[in-house]
């Protein structure tokens, strides 16, 4: 196997649509692996992500949650790369809104996915959506938080299928307990660290969603 694990960022742009609203957003797409194989997520447009993958084997297309801006071309990417598309079943209602005729493989809490000589640990962290997951790579001290944790606080919970107390519980019990030096790679915007965010949990609870 060629090369150490590395994390590559692709930024794609498009529309997030839910509850009758539509917003222009930029998404961070993370390509995680080495010269031989990678795992990816799938936001907005296929071209830039397929270009970043190149001729590498795609182990899986992992969806941190099923809001449309994170799964726009997930089935297309899975077909193009002959890779399984993985979604937590808790987000099936959201998946069906975007891809009603497409199947996916179920993600489960504590599942481990091998890539590039290491493992990604799946953490079910509901709240932003019922099936939101984060991907923890202990060996790389990295957490791919989707829209559950951002620089400055939790993901939004003001729309359908979301719940503020639930996301706070996920942060308190599942994410902010990770080592302080863990780097957080977010679904939108700048990254952060667990050590930077953990002291502010009480502030987030006080301000609400």
N, C-alpha and C positions, 0 to 999 in steps of 0.2 A: 504494500500500500504506500502511495507516494505522498509525502508531505505531512506536516502536522496540521491539526485542526485549525481552521481559520474561519473568521466571520466576515462575510461580505455584505454590504448594504446596497440595495437598489431602492430608489424612491420613485413611486408611481403616483399618478394623480387621477382623480375621477370623482364620482358622486357617491355620497352616502345617502341612502333613502330608507326612511322608516316612518311609520305613523303619518303618512301623507306629506312629510317634509323632505326636502332635498338640500344637501349641503356639499359644496366643493371641499375636498379634503386631499391632503398628501399622506400617503402611507409608506411606512418603512417596511420593505420586504427583506427578509434575512435569508441569505444563502449560507448554510453552515456545513462545512465538510473539509475536504482536501482536494488534491489534484484528480482523485479517482471518483469520489462519490460525495453526494451532498443530500441534505434535506432542505426543503424550501417551503415558504408560504406563498399565497397567491392573491395579490391585490391589484385590481383595476385592469391592467393591460398585459398581454402575454409577451410582446416583443422584447422589452428590456430584461425581463426575467429569463426568458429563453436564451438571450444573448449572454447573460451572466453565467448561466449554467454551462454553456458550451457543449462539449461532447462528454461531460461527466455523467455517470450513472446517478439517477435520482432515486434514493431509497424510499422516500415518501414525500407527499405534499401534505403538510401538517397545518390544519386550520386552527388558529388559537380560539376562534369563535366564528359564528356564522352570520354576522352582519354582512350585508351585501358587498361593502367595500373591501372586505377581507377574503371573499370567496368568488369574486366576479368571474374569473376564468379558471377556477380550481379544476373542474372536470376536464376542460380543454387541456390544461397543463398535465393532468394525470394521463390523459390519452396520448399526448405528444411524447411524454417521457416514459410511458409504460409503468407508471408508479401508482401505488394506491393513494387515494385521497382519504385522509383521516379527519374525522369530526366527532366531537363528543355528542352522544345521542340527546343530551339535554337541550341541544340547539336545533333539533330536528325541525321544530316549527319555523325557525328562521331560515334554515336551509331550504325548506319547501317553498318559501316565498320567492327565492331566487332561482332554484334549480328543482322544480317539482318532479321532473322526470329523470333525475340523475341519482345514482346510488353513491354511497360512501362507505368506508370501513369505520367501525366504531373505535374511538379512542376511549381508554379507561384510565381512571386515577391510578397512579403508581406504575403504569405501563412504562417500559423502557424500550427505547429505539436505538439500535446500534448504528453508528456512522463514524467513519474515519478513525477507527480504533478507540472510540469512547462511546458513552451512552447519554442520551437525552432522557431525563426523568420527567414524566408527565405529572403535573400537579393540577388537579381539578380545583378551580378557584372561581366559583360562581358569584354572580352579583351584577356585573356588567351585562351578562346574559347567563341563562341557566347552565349552559355547557361551556363556559369560558375555561380555557386551560392555559397554563404557563409551562414553559419548557426550561428545566433546570439542567445545566451541564456542570456538575460539581468539579470535574477535572479542570475546566476552564474558568471556574468561578463566574459563570454567566447565567443570567436568567432572561429568557425571552417572554416578556410579560403581556404581550398582546395589548388589549385595552383595559387591563385590570389595574395596572400600576403605571403611573407616569411620574416625571419630574414634577413634584409639587402636589401629588395626591392621587386619589383613586380615579378610575374611569367613570364616565357619566352613568347615572342611574335614573334619569328622568323620563325614560321612554319605555315602551312596552317590553316585557320580558326581563326587566332589570329591577334591582332591589338594593337600596342603600345599606340597610343592616346586614344583608348577606355579603355584599362586597367588603364591608368593614370586617366581618368575621373571617373572610378569606385572607385579607391582608394581615390581620392580627395573628391568626393561627397558622397560616401556611406559608406566607411570603416573607413577612418582616422578621421571622425567626431564622431565616437563612443567614449565613455569615455576613458580617458587615461589609466586607470587601467585595461582595458579589456585585458585579456590574449588571445593570438592568438595561436591556435592549428593548425599547418600547415600540408599540405599533404606530405611533405618531410622534413627531417632535424629537426633542433631545433625550439622550439617555441620562441615567443617574446611577446611584448605588443604593444598596439596602441601608448602609450606614447613614447616608444622607437623609433618607426618607423616614426611617423608623422612629426618630424622636418626635415626629409631627403627627402621630396617629391621633392623639387626643384633640389636636386642633382640627383635624379633618372631621372627627365625630361632632365637635361643637358647631362647625359651620354647616354640617349636613350636606345634602346633595344639591 
